[in-house]
Amino acid sequence: MLEAVRTVGRPRIVGGGVRDWLLGLPAKDFDLEVGGVDFETLHRTLEPFGATDVVGRSFGVIKVRSRATGEEYDFSLPRRESKTGAGHRGFAVAPDPSLSDAEAAARRDFTLNAIAVDPFSGEILDPHGGRADLAARILRHTSPAFAEDPLRVLRAFQLAARFDLHLAPETAALCRRIAGTFPELARERVWGEWEKWATKSVRPSRGLAVLEETGWLRHFPEVAALRGTPQEPAWHPEGDVFAHTQHCLDALAQQVAWQTAAPERRAMLMLAVLAHDFGKPATTERGEKRGEMRWLSPGHEAAGGPVAETFLRRIGAPLRFDPSVRALVVNHLAHHHGQAEFSDAAVRRLARRLQPATIDDLAMVMHADADGRPPLRTPEIHARIAELESRARTLELERLAPKPILQGRHLLALGLPAGRAFTPILEAAFEAQLDGAFGDEAGAVRWVREHLQQAGRPGGPPSPPQGP
């Protein structure tokens, strides 16, 4: 296919695939940009090799699904772009086969994404110094046209986190100048960048640093409020809640269990760790503890749940993330409360409160939280979390919540008529199950018989409530 394209134009491998290859990472996608040829000629050249899709015709893009391999490739023409209005649709795009490699690369967002490769000679074409920036781990805009699309600031946010990059000072200054354009971005585009941050980061704290350096942190006030919220130095020598959160996020990204999880679970856990202390700005106060005045945040776990949901809506996260993230935020200090040892009943109730998240999920959040206080090391906290994990495995509740054993069908079999009267009986049975009163169907039936007898209703329906 490339040989045929070579006869009519000047093919170049471009985009993130080149960047990843230079970093020694697996390159999943290779995009081809072909100069020196018009759209119709390129289309005719590609048609014999597979099904072509020209939905990107106005952008000069042709997708080809190879008959030989079944894989899909993107071919595009070099193009000029100019800002014509607000939002991501406010651009005039015009394919221009006459553009040089340097001119074509200038429209790309960052220098490290503006590197191309000649697929035949292997020559690396780097007209904007992207290789040097990549080696120095610098994220630098390619041209002043960067300012025309505010989404590029959020691209900087997620790229910095994914590749552990620092923003060039002049790029940070340019981002600050366009901070007011954030409202132009559609919510789904905002989520697209946050999702990449939440699933692909190697050092997520770098993303938050970019938001702060560029002045874009103010667009995410739930995160911005963490900066300057004090913590007790004896327990948090790392600094304020923002610094703590950064360390926690990086600690999560280092967990093998997070790195090997499915993308959806990675996103859910990263968002939960980001939000775990969202309740502190509203609850932090000076108070006495252990005979000394300290910074305290009583009730910040419960206070953080609603704030986490507000943040998820702000960034356009799918609604399915809400229950798990909220549950993990509200319960992230469960290992600090209660008795010295985790009782079976306590673990069952915790698993129930967490659903649809799991105790395995909570343990990952807890470990990240414990590791977010450098240089403080607290092996006793990790041991406590490990105890919870072990107890959950013994009860087979590490990845699921307990389900009610007693069902309506059991009550029908006892001769009770179906109706709303079932609800309090089933609820009481589930509470007893969580307390360990029974663990199988036979035990559930014995328990409900005794329960009904004690209520004076052996084998019959519950009596109606009596008036005062």
C-alpha positions as CSV (number, residue, x, y, z in Angstrom):
1,M,0.0,0.0,0.0
2,L,2.7,2.5,1.0
3,E,4.7,1.7,-2.2
4,A,1.6,2.6,-4.2
5,V,1.1,5.8,-2.3
6,R,4.8,6.6,-2.8
7,T,4.2,6.7,-6.5
8,V,1.8,9.6,-6.2
9,G,2.8,11.5,-3.1
10,R,5.2,12.0,-0.2
11,P,4.1,9.7,2.7
12,R,5.1,10.4,6.3
13,I,4.4,8.6,9.5
14,V,3.2,11.3,11.9
15,G,1.5,11.8,15.3
16,G,1.6,10.1,18.7
17,G,2.8,6.8,17.2
18,V,6.2,8.4,16.3
19,R,6.4,10.0,19.8
20,D,5.7,6.6,21.5
21,W,8.3,4.9,19.2
22,L,11.0,7.4,20.2
23,L,10.1,6.9,23.9
24,G,10.5,3.1,23.4
25,L,6.9,2.5,24.1
26,P,4.5,0.3,22.1
27,A,3.2,2.4,19.2
28,K,-0.4,1.4,18.7
29,D,-1.5,3.8,16.0
30,F,0.5,5.1,13.0
31,D,-1.1,7.8,11.0
32,L,0.1,8.6,7.5
33,E,0.2,12.1,6.1
34,V,0.7,12.3,2.4
35,G,1.9,15.5,0.8
36,G,2.2,16.4,-2.9
37,V,-1.0,14.7,-4.0
38,D,-4.7,15.8,-4.3
39,F,-7.5,14.0,-2.4
40,E,-9.0,12.3,-5.5
41,T,-5.7,10.8,-6.7
42,L,-4.9,9.5,-3.2
43,H,-8.4,8.0,-2.9
44,R,-8.0,6.2,-6.2
45,T,-4.6,4.9,-5.2
46,L,-5.9,3.4,-2.0
47,E,-9.1,1.9,-3.2
48,P,-7.6,-1.4,-4.6
49,F,-6.2,-2.2,-1.1
50,G,-9.4,-2.3,0.9
51,A,-12.6,-0.6,1.9
52,T,-12.2,3.2,2.1
53,D,-14.1,5.7,4.2
54,V,-14.1,9.3,3.2
55,V,-16.2,10.7,6.0
56,G,-13.3,13.1,6.7
57,R,-13.3,14.4,3.1
58,S,-13.4,18.0,4.2
59,F,-10.4,17.5,6.4
60,G,-8.6,15.5,3.7
61,V,-8.8,12.2,5.6
62,I,-9.3,8.7,4.2
63,K,-9.6,5.6,6.3
64,V,-8.6,2.3,4.7
65,R,-9.4,-1.2,6.1
66,S,-6.7,-3.4,4.5
67,R,-8.0,-6.5,2.7
68,A,-4.7,-8.2,3.6
69,T,-4.5,-7.6,7.3
70,G,-8.0,-6.4,8.3
71,E,-6.3,-3.4,10.1
72,E,-7.4,0.2,9.6
73,Y,-5.1,3.0,8.6
74,D,-5.6,6.7,8.4
75,F,-4.3,8.6,5.5
76,S,-4.5,12.4,5.5
77,L,-3.4,15.4,3.4
78,P,-1.4,18.2,5.0
79,R,-3.9,21.0,5.9
80,R,-4.2,24.6,7.0
81,E,-6.4,25.5,9.9
82,S,-7.7,29.0,10.8
83,K,-9.9,30.1,13.7
84,T,-13.3,31.4,12.6
85,G,-15.4,31.3,15.8
86,A,-15.7,30.0,19.3
87,G,-15.6,26.3,20.1
88,H,-14.0,23.3,18.5
89,R,-16.2,23.7,15.4
90,G,-15.0,27.3,14.9
91,F,-12.2,26.3,12.5
92,A,-11.8,26.6,8.8
93,V,-9.9,23.6,7.5
94,A,-8.4,23.4,4.1
95,P,-6.3,20.5,2.8
96,D,-3.1,21.8,1.1
97,P,-0.9,19.2,-0.6
98,S,1.7,21.9,-1.3
99,L,2.7,22.4,2.3
100,S,6.2,21.4,3.2
101,D,7.0,19.0,6.1
102,A,7.8,21.9,8.4
103,E,4.6,23.8,7.5
104,A,2.4,20.7,7.9
105,A,4.0,20.0,11.3
106,A,3.4,23.6,12.5
107,R,-0.3,23.0,13.0
108,R,0.3,20.2,15.6
109,D,-0.2,21.1,19.2
110,F,3.2,20.2,20.8
111,T,6.7,19.8,19.3
112,L,6.9,16.2,20.5
113,N,3.8,15.5,18.4
114,A,5.2,17.3,15.4
115,I,7.9,14.7,14.6
116,A,7.5,12.7,11.3
117,V,9.3,9.7,9.9
118,D,9.9,8.9,6.2
119,P,8.8,5.2,6.1
120,F,11.2,4.4,3.3
121,S,14.5,6.0,4.3
122,G,13.8,6.0,8.0
123,E,14.7,9.7,8.2
124,I,13.3,11.5,11.2
125,L,11.9,14.9,10.3
126,D,11.9,17.2,13.2
127,P,11.5,20.8,12.1
128,H,10.4,22.1,15.5
129,G,12.9,20.5,17.9
130,G,10.5,17.9,19.3
131,R,13.2,15.2,19.9
132,A,15.2,17.5,22.1
133,D,12.0,18.4,24.1
134,L,11.1,14.8,24.4
135,A,14.6,14.0,25.7
136,A,14.3,16.8,28.2
137,R,10.7,15.9,29.1
138,I,9.5,19.3,28.1
139,L,6.0,19.9,26.7
140,R,6.2,23.0,24.4
141,H,3.7,24.4,22.0
142,T,4.6,24.2,18.3
143,S,3.3,27.6,17.1
144,P,1.2,30.6,18.3
145,A,-1.8,28.8,16.6
146,F,-1.9,26.6,19.8
147,A,-4.0,29.4,21.4
148,E,-6.8,28.9,18.9
149,D,-8.0,25.6,20.5
150,P,-8.4,25.7,24.3
151,L,-8.7,21.9,24.4
152,R,-4.9,21.9,23.9
153,V,-4.4,23.1,27.5
154,L,-6.3,19.9,28.7
155,R,-4.2,17.9,26.3
156,A,-1.1,19.3,28.0
157,F,-2.7,18.3,31.4
158,Q,-3.1,14.7,30.4
159,L,0.1,14.4,28.3
160,A,2.2,15.7,31.2
161,A,0.7,13.0,33.4
162,R,1.1,10.2,30.9
163,F,4.7,10.9,30.0
164,D,6.0,12.7,33.2
165,L,6.5,16.0,31.3
166,H,7.1,19.6,32.5
167,L,5.4,22.5,30.7
168,A,7.7,25.0,29.0
169,P,7.4,28.4,30.7
170,E,6.3,30.1,27.5
171,T,3.7,27.5,26.9
172,A,2.4,27.9,30.5
173,A,2.2,31.7,29.9
174,L,0.2,31.2,26.6
175,C,-2.2,28.8,28.4
176,R,-2.8,31.5,31.1
177,R,-3.6,34.0,28.5
178,I,-6.4,31.8,27.1
179,A,-7.8,30.6,30.4
180,G,-11.0,32.5,29.8
181,T,-11.8,30.3,26.8
182,F,-12.5,27.2,28.8
183,P,-16.3,27.7,28.5
184,E,-16.0,27.1,24.8
185,L,-15.2,23.5,25.4
186,A,-18.0,20.9,25.1
187,R,-18.4,18.7,28.2
188,E,-17.7,15.5,26.3
189,R,-14.3,16.9,25.1
190,V,-13.4,17.9,28.6
191,W,-14.2,14.3,29.8
192,G,-12.1,12.9,26.9
193,E,-9.0,14.5,28.3
194,W,-9.8,13.7,31.9
195,E,-10.4,10.1,31.0
196,K,-7.0,9.8,29.4
197,W,-5.5,11.3,32.6
198,A,-7.4,8.9,34.8
199,T,-6.6,5.7,32.8
200,K,-3.1,6.3,31.3
201,S,-1.1,8.4,33.8
202,V,2.3,7.3,35.0
203,R,2.6,10.4,37.2
204,P,-0.8,12.0,37.6
205,S,0.5,14.7,39.8
206,R,2.2,16.3,36.8
207,G,-1.3,16.9,35.3
208,L,-2.5,18.7,38.4
209,A,0.7,20.8,38.3
210,V,0.0,21.8,34.7
211,L,-3.6,22.9,35.7
212,E,-2.1,25.0,38.5
213,E,0.7,26.5,36.4
214,T,-1.6,27.5,33.6
215,G,-4.3,29.0,35.8
216,W,-6.8,26.4,34.6
217,L,-7.2,24.9,38.1
218,R,-9.8,27.5,38.8
219,H,-12.1,25.8,36.3
220,F,-12.1,22.7,38.7
221,P,-12.9,24.4,42.0
222,E,-13.3,21.1,43.9
223,V,-9.6,20.4,43.2
224,A,-8.5,24.1,43.5
225,A,-9.9,24.2,47.0
226,L,-7.4,21.6,48.2
227,R,-4.5,24.1,47.6
228,G,-4.0,26.0,50.9
229,T,-6.1,23.7,53.0
230,P,-3.8,22.9,55.9
231,Q,-3.0,19.6,57.5
232,E,-1.5,18.6,60.8
233,P,2.3,18.4,60.1
234,A,2.8,15.5,62.5
235,W,0.5,13.4,60.4
236,H,1.0,15.1,57.0
237,P,4.6,16.4,56.7
238,E,4.2,16.7,52.9
239,G,2.2,19.9,53.1
240,D,-1.4,20.9,52.3
241,V,-4.2,18.8,51.0
242,F,-3.3,19.5,47.4
243,A,0.3,18.2,47.9
244,H,-1.1,15.2,49.7
245,T,-3.5,14.4,46.9
246,Q,-0.7,14.6,44.3
247,H,1.4,12.1,46.3
248,C,-1.6,9.8,46.7
249,L,-2.3,9.8,42.9
250,D,1.3,9.0,42.1
251,A,1.2,6.2,44.7
252,L,-1.9,4.7,43.1
253,A,-0.3,4.8,39.6
254,Q,2.6,2.8,41.0
255,Q,0.4,0.0,42.2
256,V,0.7,-3.1,39.9
257,A,-3.0,-3.9,40.6
258,W,-3.9,-0.5,39.2
259,Q,-1.6,-0.7,36.2
260,T,-3.1,-4.1,35.2
261,A,-6.7,-3.3,35.8
262,A,-9.3,-2.7,33.1
263,P,-9.4,1.0,31.9
264,E,-12.8,1.6,33.4
265,R,-11.6,0.5,36.8
266,R,-8.4,2.5,36.6
267,A,-10.5,5.6,35.8
268,M,-12.8,5.0,38.8
269,L,-10.0,4.4,41.2
270,M,-8.0,7.4,40.0
271,L,-11.0,9.7,40.3
272,A,-11.7,8.3,43.8
273,V,-8.2,9.0,45.0
274,L,-8.4,12.5,43.5
275,A,-11.6,13.1,45.4
276,H,-10.9,11.3,48.6
277,D,-10.2,14.5,50.6
278,F,-12.6,16.8,48.8
279,G,-14.5,17.2,52.1
280,K,-11.5,18.7,53.9
281,P,-11.7,22.3,52.7
282,A,-15.2,22.6,54.3
283,T,-14.4,20.7,57.6
284,T,-10.8,21.6,58.5
285,E,-10.4,23.5,61.7
286,R,-8.1,23.9,64.7
287,G,-9.1,21.7,67.6
288,E,-7.7,19.9,70.6
289,K,-6.5,16.3,70.2
290,R,-4.3,14.3,72.6
291,G,-3.8,17.4,74.7
292,E,-2.5,19.6,71.8
293,M,-4.1,22.0,69.4
294,R,-4.0,20.5,65.9
295,W,-5.4,20.8,62.4
296,L,-8.4,18.4,62.3
297,S,-11.0,17.6,59.6
298,P,-13.8,15.8,61.4
299,G,-16.4,14.3,59.1
300,H,-14.5,15.1,55.9
301,E,-15.2,11.6,54.5
302,A,-19.0,12.0,54.5
303,A,-18.7,15.7,53.4
304,G,-16.6,14.6,50.4
305,G,-19.2,12.4,48.8
306,P,-21.5,15.1,47.4
307,V,-18.5,17.3,46.4
308,A,-17.1,14.3,44.4
309,E,-20.4,13.9,42.5
310,T,-20.4,17.7,41.7
311,F,-16.9,17.4,40.3
312,L,-17.8,14.3,38.2
313,R,-20.6,16.3,36.6
314,R,-18.3,19.2,36.0
315,I,-15.8,17.2,34.0
316,G,-18.5,15.3,32.1
317,A,-17.8,11.8,33.6
318,P,-20.4,9.2,32.8
319,L,-23.0,8.8,35.6
320,R,-22.0,5.2,36.1
321,F,-18.9,6.4,38.0
322,D,-20.9,8.2,40.7
323,P,-21.9,5.4,43.0
324,S,-18.4,3.8,43.2
325,V,-16.5,7.0,43.5
326,R,-18.8,8.4,46.2
327,A,-18.7,5.1,48.2
328,L,-14.9,5.0,48.1
329,V,-14.6,8.6,49.2
330,V,-17.1,8.3,52.1
331,N,-15.5,5.0,53.3
332,H,-11.8,5.7,52.7
333,L,-11.0,5.8,56.4
334,A,-12.9,2.7,57.4
335,H,-9.7,1.1,58.6
336,H,-9.2,3.9,61.1
337,H,-12.6,3.4,62.8
338,G,-14.1,0.6,64.9
339,Q,-12.6,-2.2,66.9
340,A,-9.0,-3.4,67.0
341,E,-9.9,-6.3,64.7
342,F,-12.3,-6.5,61.8
343,S,-15.3,-8.5,62.8
344,D,-17.1,-10.6,60.2
345,A,-20.2,-8.4,60.6
346,A,-18.1,-5.2,60.1
347,V,-16.6,-6.5,56.9
348,R,-20.0,-7.6,55.5
349,R,-21.5,-4.2,56.3
350,L,-18.5,-2.4,54.7
351,A,-18.8,-4.5,51.6
352,R,-22.5,-3.6,51.4
353,R,-21.9,0.1,51.9
354,L,-19.3,0.1,49.1
355,Q,-21.3,-1.5,46.3
356,P,-20.9,-1.3,43.4
357,A,-17.2,-0.7,44.4
358,T,-15.5,-3.5,46.3
359,I,-13.2,-4.0,49.3
360,D,-10.4,-4.7,46.8
361,D,-11.1,-1.2,45.3
362,L,-11.2,0.4,48.8
363,A,-7.9,-1.2,49.8
364,M,-6.1,0.3,46.7
365,V,-7.5,3.7,47.7
366,M,-6.4,3.2,51.3
367,H,-2.9,2.1,50.3
368,A,-2.5,5.1,48.1
369,D,-3.7,7.4,50.9
370,A,-1.2,5.9,53.3
371,D,1.6,6.3,50.9
372,G,0.7,10.0,50.2
373,R,2.6,11.4,53.2
374,P,6.3,11.4,52.4
375,P,8.7,11.2,54.1
376,L,6.4,9.6,56.7
377,R,6.1,5.8,56.4
378,T,3.3,4.0,58.2
379,P,3.7,0.2,57.9
380,E,1.2,-0.2,60.7
381,I,-1.5,1.3,58.5
382,H,-0.6,-0.9,55.6
383,A,-0.8,-3.9,58.0
384,R,-4.2,-2.8,59.0
385,I,-5.4,-2.6,55.4
386,A,-3.9,-6.0,54.7
387,E,-5.9,-7.3,57.7
388,L,-9.1,-6.0,56.1
389,E,-8.2,-7.6,52.7
390,S,-7.4,-10.9,54.4
391,R,-10.7,-10.9,56.3
392,A,-12.6,-10.0,53.1
393,R,-11.0,-12.9,51.2
394,T,-11.9,-15.3,54.0
395,L,-15.5,-14.2,53.7
396,E,-15.2,-14.2,49.9
397,L,-16.3,-10.5,49.9
398,E,-13.2,-8.9,48.5
399,R,-14.8,-8.4,45.0
400,L,-18.5,-8.4,45.8
401,A,-21.0,-7.3,48.3
402,P,-23.1,-9.8,50.3
403,K,-26.5,-10.6,48.8
404,P,-29.6,-11.3,50.8
405,I,-30.2,-15.0,51.3
406,L,-33.8,-14.8,52.4
407,Q,-36.1,-14.0,49.5
408,G,-39.8,-13.5,49.0
409,R,-40.2,-17.0,47.7
410,H,-39.2,-18.3,51.1
411,L,-41.9,-16.3,52.8
412,L,-44.5,-17.5,50.3
413,A,-43.4,-21.1,51.1
414,L,-44.2,-20.4,54.7
415,G,-47.7,-19.4,53.7
416,L,-47.3,-15.6,54.1
417,P,-49.3,-13.6,51.5
418,A,-47.3,-11.5,49.2
419,G,-47.4,-7.8,49.8
420,R,-45.7,-4.8,51.4
421,A,-45.5,-6.6,54.7
422,F,-42.6,-8.6,53.2
423,T,-40.3,-5.6,53.2
424,P,-39.6,-5.2,56.9
425,I,-39.2,-9.0,57.3
426,L,-36.7,-9.2,54.5
427,E,-34.8,-6.1,55.7
428,A,-34.6,-7.6,59.3
429,A,-33.4,-10.9,57.8
430,F,-30.6,-9.2,55.8
431,E,-29.5,-7.3,58.9
432,A,-29.3,-10.6,60.8
433,Q,-27.4,-12.2,58.0
434,L,-24.8,-9.4,58.1
435,D,-24.5,-9.9,61.8
436,G,-23.7,-13.6,61.1
437,A,-27.0,-15.1,62.4
438,F,-27.1,-17.4,59.4
439,G,-25.1,-18.1,56.2
440,D,-27.3,-20.4,54.0
441,E,-30.9,-20.9,53.0
442,A,-31.7,-23.4,55.7
443,G,-30.4,-21.1,58.3
444,A,-32.4,-18.2,56.8
445,V,-35.6,-20.2,57.0
446,R,-35.0,-21.2,60.6
447,W,-34.2,-17.6,61.5
448,V,-37.4,-16.2,59.9
449,R,-39.6,-18.9,61.6
450,E,-38.1,-17.9,65.0
451,H,-38.5,-14.2,64.1
452,L,-42.2,-14.6,63.3
453,Q,-42.8,-16.7,66.4
454,Q,-41.2,-14.0,68.6
455,A,-43.4,-11.5,66.9
456,G,-46.5,-13.6,67.8
457,R,-47.1,-14.6,64.2
458,P,-46.1,-18.2,63.8
459,G,-46.3,-19.1,60.2
460,G,-48.7,-16.2,59.5
461,P,-48.5,-12.7,58.2
462,P,-47.3,-9.9,60.4
463,S,-50.0,-8.1,62.3
464,P,-50.9,-4.6,61.1
465,P,-49.3,-1.8,63.1
466,Q,-51.4,-0.6,66.1
467,G,-52.4,3.0,66.6
468,P,-51.3,5.0,69.6
